[in-house]
Amino acid sequence: MTTTDLGDRSAFTDRVIADLATAAHAATVVLGDRLGLYRALADAGPATPAEVAASADCDERYVIEWLNAQAAAGYCGYDEETGRYWLTEEQAACLADEDGPEFLAAGMMVAGALFKIEGRLADAVRTGRGFSWADHHHDLFAGLERFTRPSYQAHLVEHWIPALDGMSARLATGARVADVGCGRGAATILLASAFPAATVVGFDLHGPSLGYARKTAVEAGVADRVRFEVAGAQDFPGAGYDLVCMLDALHDMADPVGAAARIRAALSPDGVWLLVEPVAGETVAANLTEAGRLYYSLSTLVCTPAARAQPGGWALGAAASEAQLRGLCARAGFSRFRSIAANRLHRVFEVRP
C-alpha cells in the first residue's frame, strides 16, 4: 500500500467519523427543536447555560452539554472568556424561526423518524416488499410538513402561482382548486388563506394527516372555504378544476402515469397542473451533491418503499429527472410542460392539457 493510498484511506476515515458526528448531532437538533432550546437561545443570547435553561424551562446540566454540542457543530457561537452562547442571524433563521423561509431544523426530525423503523425498512430492502407511508413513525409526517412548509410559505403564493399565466387573477375571482397528495394540508391552507374566493379541497390517503389538516384549517380561520377528503391520486373526485396542485408527492406513487391521467381528466379545458418535485439533475452524476445525498437517502428509505407498497409497478424515486417527468406527463395526455421555478429544495413545473 502506498503513502497516497494511506492518505486517501485516512481522509475517508475522517469523513465517516464526521458523518457519525453529524448523525449523533442530529438527535440534539431534534431535542433542541422539540424543547424550544434554539428559540430560547435566539431570544436570550448571548446567554449563559443557566439563562438558556431558565428560558426553555429545562435542566441546566443537560443544557450545558447541549450547548457545547451545538458550538462544536457550528450551530451556535461561543465565547470562552464570558462563557456565553448565541445564535447568528443565519443560525437563528435555520434553527429557531419556524415561520421563516429558511427554517430547516425539522428536517432532522425526519431523519430521526427513519432510525425508529430501520429494522422494518431493512426487511423491505432485503425482500423487495414495499413499506407503506402510513406505516412510518408519526415524526416523519410532522417533520416533513414542518420541513417543506417554509418553502411553500415563501414561494407558493408569491412566486409559483404568479408564474402560471393568468392563474392569480382566476384564483382571486373564485377558481376551483384540488391539492392532490396534500398530506397535512400546508399548501392547501396557504391557498385558501391567500385566495378567499377560491374553493379549495385537499385529497390524501392518510387519514391522520387529514385530521391534522382540518384542525389547522380551523386555527387558520379558513375551515369555511377549504375541505379535506380521503382519496387517492388516481381516483380523487371532481372535474372542472382550474388548478390542480401536487407538491412533493408524484415520485412516491406506483402509478404516476395513472395519477397524471386522472389530473388531466379532472382539469377544465384551460386548467393547469402545478407540479412540484424535489430538486434534482438529469443524471446520477449531476446528483452527486449534498442535495442528492439527502434525496437519494430519502428515496431509499421513504419514497421507493412507499411506491413498492402500492399497485402500479413504478418507483420513480425522489431524484426523478425532468425528462422522466415530462415523458410521463406526455403519456398521460398533456401537451405542454415547462419549468417555471427552482430553489434549494424544489423544482416547479407548469403542465397543461
C-alpha positions in Angstrom: 0.0 0.0 0.0 1.4 3.4 -1.0 1.6 6.5 1.1 -1.1 8.0 -1.2 -3.3 5.1 -0.5 -2.9 5.5 3.2 -3.7 9.2 2.9 -6.8 8.5 0.9 -8.0 6.0 3.4 -7.3 8.3 6.3 -9.3 11.1 4.5 -12.2 8.7 4.1 -12.0 7.6 7.7 -12.2 11.2 8.7 -15.3 11.6 6.5 -17.0 8.7 8.1 -16.2 10.0 11.6 -17.6 13.4 10.6 -20.8 11.8 9.3 -21.1 9.8 12.5 -20.8 13.0 14.5 -23.4 14.6 12.2 -25.8 11.7 12.8 -25.4 11.9 16.6 -25.7 15.7 16.5 -28.9 15.3 14.5 -30.6 13.9 17.6 -29.5 17.0 19.6 -31.1 19.2 16.9 -34.4 17.3 17.2 -34.1 17.8 21.0 -33.4 21.5 20.7 -36.3 22.0 18.3 -38.7 20.0 20.4 -37.8 21.6 23.7 -37.6 25.2 22.4 -33.9 25.5 23.2 -33.0 27.2 19.9 -35.8 29.6 20.4 -34.6 30.3 23.9 -31.0 30.8 22.7 -32.2 33.2 20.0 -34.2 35.2 22.5 -31.7 35.3 25.4 -28.3 35.2 23.7 -25.6 35.9 24.2 -26.5 33.9 27.3 -25.1 31.6 29.9 -26.3 28.0 30.1 -28.3 28.9 33.2 -30.1 31.7 31.3 -30.9 29.4 28.3 -32.1 26.6 30.7 -34.4 29.0 32.5 -35.8 30.5 29.3 -36.6 27.0 28.0 -37.6 25.5 31.3 -35.0 22.8 31.1 -32.3 21.4 33.4 -29.1 23.4 33.4 -26.7 20.5 33.5 -28.2 18.9 30.4 -28.3 22.3 28.7 -24.6 22.8 29.2 -23.8 19.6 27.2 -26.4 20.5 24.6 -24.9 24.0 24.1 -21.4 22.5 23.8 -22.6 20.1 21.2 -24.1 23.0 19.2 -21.0 25.0 19.5 -18.8 22.1 18.4 -21.1 21.6 15.4 -21.1 25.2 14.4 -24.7 25.5 15.3 -24.2 28.4 17.7 -21.4 30.8 18.8 -19.4 30.5 22.0 -17.2 33.0 23.9 -14.7 31.2 26.2 -14.0 34.4 28.2 -17.6 35.1 29.1 -19.0 31.5 28.9 -21.9 32.8 26.8 -23.5 31.2 23.7 -25.6 32.8 20.9 -27.1 32.3 17.5 -26.1 34.3 14.5 -28.8 35.7 12.3 -28.3 32.9 9.8 -28.3 30.2 12.5 -31.5 31.6 14.1 -33.2 31.6 10.7 -32.5 27.9 10.1 -33.0 26.7 13.7 -35.3 29.0 15.6 -37.7 30.8 13.2 -40.3 28.2 12.3 -42.3 30.8 10.3 -39.3 32.0 8.3 -38.4 30.8 4.8 -35.1 29.3 5.8 -36.2 27.1 8.7 -34.6 23.6 8.4 -34.4 22.2 11.9 -37.5 20.0 11.3 -35.5 18.1 8.7 -33.6 16.4 11.5 -37.0 15.2 12.8 -37.4 13.4 9.5 -34.0 11.7 9.9 -34.8 10.7 13.4 -38.1 9.1 12.4 -36.3 6.8 10.0 -34.0 5.4 12.6 -37.0 4.4 14.6 -38.1 1.9 12.0 -34.8 0.9 10.5 -35.4 -2.8 11.2 -38.6 -2.8 9.2 -37.0 -0.9 6.4 -34.1 -3.4 6.3 -36.7 -6.1 5.7 -38.2 -4.2 2.8 -34.8 -3.7 1.2 -33.9 -7.4 1.6 -37.1 -8.8 0.3 -38.2 -6.2 -2.2 -41.5 -5.6 -0.5 -42.9 -2.2 -0.1 -43.3 -0.2 3.1 -46.4 2.0 3.2 -46.3 5.7 4.0 -48.9 5.1 6.7 -46.6 2.6 8.5 -43.9 5.2 9.2 -43.4 6.8 12.6 -45.5 9.9 13.3 -42.4 12.1 13.4 -42.0 11.5 9.6 -45.4 13.1 8.8 -44.9 16.0 11.2 -41.3 16.5 10.3 -41.8 16.6 6.5 -44.7 19.0 6.9 -42.6 21.4 9.0 -39.6 20.9 6.7 -41.4 21.7 3.5 -43.9 24.3 4.8 -41.4 27.2 4.9 -40.6 26.8 1.2 -44.3 26.7 0.4 -44.9 29.8 2.6 -42.1 31.7 0.9 -42.8 30.7 -2.7 -46.2 29.2 -3.5 -48.4 32.3 -3.4 -45.7 34.9 -4.1 -43.8 33.2 -6.9 -45.2 29.9 -8.2 -48.8 30.8 -8.7 -48.0 34.1 -10.4 -45.7 32.2 -12.8 -48.8 30.3 -14.1 -50.2 32.6 -16.8 -53.4 34.2 -15.5 -53.8 31.9 -12.5 -53.6 34.6 -9.8 -56.5 36.5 -11.3 -58.6 33.3 -11.6 -57.9 32.4 -8.0 -58.9 35.9 -6.9 -62.2 35.6 -8.6 -63.2 32.1 -7.4 -61.3 29.3 -9.1 -61.7 25.7 -8.1 -58.5 24.1 -6.7 -57.6 20.5 -5.9 -54.4 19.8 -3.8 -53.7 16.1 -4.5 -51.5 14.3 -2.0 -51.9 17.2 0.3 -50.6 15.5 3.4 -51.1 17.6 6.5 -52.5 20.4 4.4 -49.8 23.1 4.5 -50.1 24.2 0.9 -53.9 23.7 0.8 -54.4 26.1 3.7 -51.9 28.6 2.3 -54.0 28.8 -0.9 -57.3 29.1 1.0 -55.8 31.9 3.1 -54.4 33.8 0.1 -57.5 33.5 -2.1 -60.7 33.7 -0.1 -62.9 33.5 -3.2 -61.4 30.2 -4.3 -62.8 26.8 -3.5 -60.0 24.5 -2.3 -60.1 20.8 -1.5 -57.2 18.7 -0.3 -57.0 14.9 -1.1 -54.8 12.4 0.6 -54.9 8.7 1.6 -53.5 9.2 5.1 -56.4 9.9 7.4 -54.4 11.1 10.4 -52.7 13.7 8.3 -56.1 15.0 7.1 -57.3 15.1 10.7 -54.4 17.4 11.5 -55.1 19.5 8.4 -58.7 20.0 9.4 -57.6 21.2 12.8 -55.1 23.5 11.3 -57.6 24.9 8.9 -59.8 25.9 11.9 -56.9 27.5 13.6 -56.1 29.4 10.4 -59.7 30.7 10.1 -60.2 29.0 6.7 -62.3 26.0 7.6 -65.3 27.6 5.9 -63.6 27.6 2.4 -61.4 24.5 2.4 -62.1 20.9 3.0 -60.2 17.6 3.1 -61.2 14.2 1.8 -59.6 10.8 1.8 -58.9 9.9 -1.8 -56.0 8.7 -4.0 -54.3 10.5 -6.9 -55.8 8.0 -9.4 -59.4 8.3 -8.3 -60.0 11.6 -6.4 -63.4 13.0 -7.2 -64.5 16.1 -9.1 -64.0 17.7 -12.5 -63.6 21.1 -14.0 -60.8 22.2 -11.7 -59.0 25.4 -12.7 -55.9 24.3 -10.8 -54.6 21.0 -9.5 -51.5 21.1 -7.2 -49.3 18.2 -6.4 -46.4 19.1 -4.2 -43.7 16.6 -3.3 -45.9 13.6 -4.0 -45.8 12.3 -7.6 -42.5 10.5 -7.1 -44.0 8.5 -4.2 -46.6 6.9 -6.4 -46.5 3.5 -8.0 -48.7 4.7 -10.9 -47.6 8.2 -11.7 -49.0 8.0 -15.2 -52.4 7.0 -13.9 -52.2 9.9 -11.4 -51.3 12.3 -14.2 -54.1 10.9 -16.4 -56.7 11.4 -13.6 -55.4 15.0 -13.1 -55.7 15.6 -16.9 -59.3 14.3 -16.8 -60.2 16.5 -13.7 -58.9 19.7 -15.2 -61.0 22.2 -17.0 -60.0 22.7 -20.7 -57.8 25.7 -19.7 -56.8 24.3 -16.3 -53.3 24.0 -15.0 -51.4 21.3 -13.1 -48.8 22.8 -10.7 -46.3 20.0 -10.2 -43.6 20.5 -7.5 -40.8 17.9 -7.1 -37.6 17.7 -5.2 -34.6 19.4 -6.8 -32.6 17.0 -9.0 -30.4 16.9 -12.1 -30.9 14.9 -15.2 -28.3 12.2 -14.4 -26.9 10.3 -11.4 -23.6 12.2 -11.9 -25.4 15.5 -11.7 -26.9 14.5 -8.4 -23.7 13.6 -6.6 -24.2 16.6 -4.4 -25.3 17.3 -0.8 -28.9 17.7 -2.1 -28.5 14.5 -4.0 -27.2 12.7 -0.8 -30.3 13.9 1.0 -32.8 12.9 -1.6 -31.3 9.6 -2.6 -31.3 8.7 1.1 -34.9 9.7 1.5 -35.7 7.8 -1.8 -34.1 4.6 -0.4 -36.0 4.9 3.0 -39.3 6.6 2.2 -40.1 7.2 -1.5 -39.2 3.9 -3.1 -40.7 1.7 -0.3 -43.9 3.8 -0.5 -44.2 3.2 -4.2 -43.4 -0.5 -3.9 -46.2 -0.8 -1.4 -48.8 0.2 -4.0 -50.1 -1.4 -7.2 -48.7 0.1 -10.3 -45.1 -1.1 -10.9 -43.4 2.3 -10.9 -40.8 3.7 -8.4 -39.6 7.0 -9.7 -37.6 7.9 -6.6 -37.0 11.3 -5.2 -34.5 12.3 -7.9 -36.6 11.8 -10.9 -35.2 13.7 -13.9 -37.1 16.4 -15.7 -37.1 14.2 -18.8 -38.8 11.4 -16.9 -41.4 13.8 -15.5 -42.0 15.3 -18.9 -42.3 11.9 -20.5 -44.9 10.5 -18.1 -47.0 13.7 -18.4 -47.0 13.2 -22.2 -48.1 9.6 -21.8 -51.0 10.9 -19.7 -52.2 13.2 -22.5 -50.6 16.5 -21.5 -49.2 18.6 -24.4 -47.4 21.4 -22.6 -44.8 21.1 -19.9 -42.4 23.8 -18.7 -40.1 24.6 -15.8 -41.2 27.8 -14.0 -39.0 27.9 -10.9 -36.4 26.2 -8.8 -34.8 26.6 -5.4 -32.6 24.7 -3.0 -35.3 22.1 -2.3 -37.7 22.2 -5.2 -38.3 22.2 -9.0 -41.6 23.6 -10.1 -43.4 22.8 -13.4 -46.5 24.1 -15.2 -48.3 21.3 -17.0 -51.2 21.9 -19.3 -53.5 19.8 -21.5 
